[in-house]
Amino acid sequence: MRFSILVLDDQVQYGRSLDRALRGEYEIVLSVSQAEAREKLTPDICIILADVCLNESDATDRKGLEFVSWVRTQRPDLPIISMSAMDDESLESAALKAGATKFLRKPIAISRLKALLQELVTRKH
């Protein structure tokens, strides 16, 4: 059984690289905006990977956290991994406070990501 992961990241290339890295094991659903991600959050989605900052030209942007908070109201038990390339120590605590299950700094080691995904899928099912 392949599990579906919703990836919310404004950097299309990053989403595509995650898709290539995880393709055989997971079905990846890519979205670049909160609105698109909300539309793609179907019952088949079993994990979310959400970038904290969805506008890399705005250092104060944390719209990915708004999405995490919204998901918590829709699907309280859905595992969410927040991620960011920003070197800001407050992002991890903000992500966890918004409802993220885990927080990872970009670039993410694929082996670490695969292990975390396996752990979350096993715990959920």
C-alpha positions in Angstrom: 0.0 0.0 0.0 1.4 3.4 -1.0 0.6 6.4 1.2 -0.1 9.9 -0.1 1.9 12.8 1.2 0.8 16.4 0.5 3.8 18.7 0.0 3.2 22.4 0.4 6.3 24.4 -0.8 6.4 27.5 -2.9 9.7 26.3 -4.5 8.4 24.0 -7.2 11.9 22.5 -7.7 12.1 21.5 -4.1 8.8 19.7 -4.3 9.8 18.0 -7.4 13.0 16.8 -5.9 11.1 15.3 -2.9 8.8 13.6 -5.4 11.7 12.0 -7.2 13.3 10.9 -3.9 10.1 9.4 -2.5 8.4 8.2 -5.7 8.6 4.5 -5.3 7.4 4.5 -1.7 4.9 7.3 -1.5 2.5 9.1 -3.8 3.4 12.8 -3.6 0.8 15.5 -4.1 2.5 18.9 -4.8 1.0 22.3 -4.1 2.6 25.7 -4.1 0.0 27.8 -2.1 -2.2 27.4 0.9 -5.3 27.6 -1.3 -4.1 24.9 -3.6 -3.1 22.7 -0.6 -6.5 23.1 1.0 -8.1 21.9 -2.2 -5.8 18.9 -2.4 -6.2 17.8 1.3 -8.3 14.8 0.5 -9.0 11.8 2.9 -6.2 9.8 1.1 -3.5 12.2 2.4 -1.8 10.5 5.3 1.0 13.0 6.0 1.7 16.6 5.2 5.1 18.3 4.6 4.6 22.0 4.8 7.2 24.8 4.3 6.9 27.4 7.0 7.7 30.3 4.7 5.7 30.4 1.4 7.2 33.6 0.0 11.0 33.4 0.1 11.4 37.1 -0.7 9.5 38.0 2.5 11.5 37.0 5.6 8.5 37.6 7.8 6.2 35.3 5.8 5.0 32.3 7.9 1.9 31.4 5.9 2.8 27.7 6.1 2.0 27.9 9.9 -1.4 29.3 9.0 -2.0 26.2 6.9 -0.8 23.9 9.7 -3.2 25.5 12.2 -6.0 25.2 9.6 -5.2 21.5 9.1 -5.4 20.9 12.8 -9.0 22.1 12.8 -9.9 19.8 9.8 -7.8 16.7 10.6 -6.5 16.8 14.2 -4.7 13.5 14.0 -2.9 14.0 10.7 0.9 14.0 11.0 2.4 17.3 9.8 6.1 17.9 9.3 6.9 21.6 9.1 10.2 22.5 7.4 12.2 25.6 6.7 15.5 26.7 5.2 15.4 29.9 7.3 18.0 30.1 10.0 15.6 31.2 12.7 15.5 29.3 16.0 12.0 30.5 16.8 10.6 28.7 13.7 10.6 25.3 15.3 8.7 26.3 18.4 6.3 28.3 16.3 5.7 25.3 14.0 5.1 23.0 17.0 2.8 25.5 18.6 0.8 25.8 15.4 0.3 22.1 15.5 3.2 20.5 13.6 4.1 17.0 14.7 7.8 17.5 13.7 10.0 20.2 12.4 12.9 19.7 10.0 15.5 22.2 8.7 16.2 22.3 4.9 18.1 20.8 3.2 16.6 17.6 4.6 18.6 14.5 4.4 16.4 12.0 2.4 17.4 9.1 4.6 16.3 11.0 7.7 13.1 12.0 6.0 12.3 8.5 4.9 12.9 7.2 8.5 10.6 9.9 9.9 7.9 9.2 7.3 8.0 5.5 8.1 7.8 6.2 11.8 4.7 8.4 11.3 3.0 6.0 8.9 3.6 3.1 11.3 2.3 5.1 14.2 -0.8 6.2 12.3 -1.8 2.8 10.8 
